[in-house]
């Protein structure tokens, strides 16, 4: 598959997303500019920065729909792999797919950052306009008050003003009322704590008190918000002291933006970038993050499936994928609460046991994992058997480097595989 064909497939995938003003031909031309570099990156002959550049280009082209990043990641993780390795029997298939997944993660990270920057820029422009109008109100009251009122009422973000001496709300616009889930007419004359309610006071109230006392001039943070009807949203809240020409505080301006959709998209993209697309288990990246963050004594079990290549060769890769999915489910069910299973790639799985009590516990868990794989797997009505070789290591994370730990479990796993194959040979 050539770079131009990849661009066409990508443009096809983006059809139906909230579209920019570009024509279809312009979209294809935009994406074609990244095709050769993406293919080179997935082959390992170029760096991964092209994925971030492609994401930035789509955001700049006004793609805002979550479908755009979802479908783009699928193109990078599937069509791009097919462009380089049309057949799964290709010798470089697994390294190519791993690099494609990394490209997808880089793309998703940059796309999320781009969306956040766009939202924050819009918020900053709105807040800046509101503050500018408020300052002009002191110097040229009649004209600037009209400008401020127009911005105040027509803004798509929530804006409210608060008396700095009493802490009571002076006025809010309809967007603020919609964000908080409280009618606009019900807020003036009430305190912020009363409007937010006990479930939402938290950090916001503490920062608000520091603002009223003059300890700080502004604050901004993101928090979960529960509306009176029980609906939960994520809100980006900014609040600033407005001063007169002599520097005396006059009132407070608060700006709220409902970022629930953006937060959900960011959470989904994080999940997709840290989990195996086939089994749903944590991937290599998340596993090593968990391992690096673990403290005290941990146990690791490294599993390599026995007989899986035969399933692929005889039943096909679709059957192999079904077996891998079932393996992931069985491993997850066999684990104790302090264990987490991950797929490293191909037919390799690994388990981390945090706060492991000792070798006895680790041996028991390893036996449970092997037992979970002994029963045959039902693949489209056909029963296939897949075993596993397993290596274990029990280490103190404070004194053992990660590479030393992985070398230990890798060696133990291959020793187990050799013993198993030797036993099979003796039985014959």
JOHU-V843194 format. One record per run of one state. SS is the DSSP state (a for helix, b for strand, c for the rest). FROM is the first residue (numbers start at 1). LEN is the number of residues. Records with the same first field share a line. If there is no record, write none. Layout:
SS=FROM-LEN, FROM-LEN
This chain:
c=1-2, 15-9, 44-5, 61-5, 85-8, 140-1, 155-3, 164-4, 173-1, 181-3, 187-4, 197-1, 201-1, 213-5, 227-5, 244-5, 259-1, 276-6, 283-1, 294-3, 307-1, 316-1, 335-4, 346-2, 354-5, 373-4, 380-2, 385-2, 397-5, 428-1
a=3-12, 24-20, 49-12, 66-19, 93-47, 141-14, 174-7, 184-3, 192-5, 198-3, 202-11, 260-15, 284-10, 308-8, 317-18, 359-14, 402-26
b=158-6, 168-5, 191-1, 218-9, 232-12, 249-10, 275-1, 282-1, 297-10, 339-7, 348-6, 377-3, 382-3, 387-10
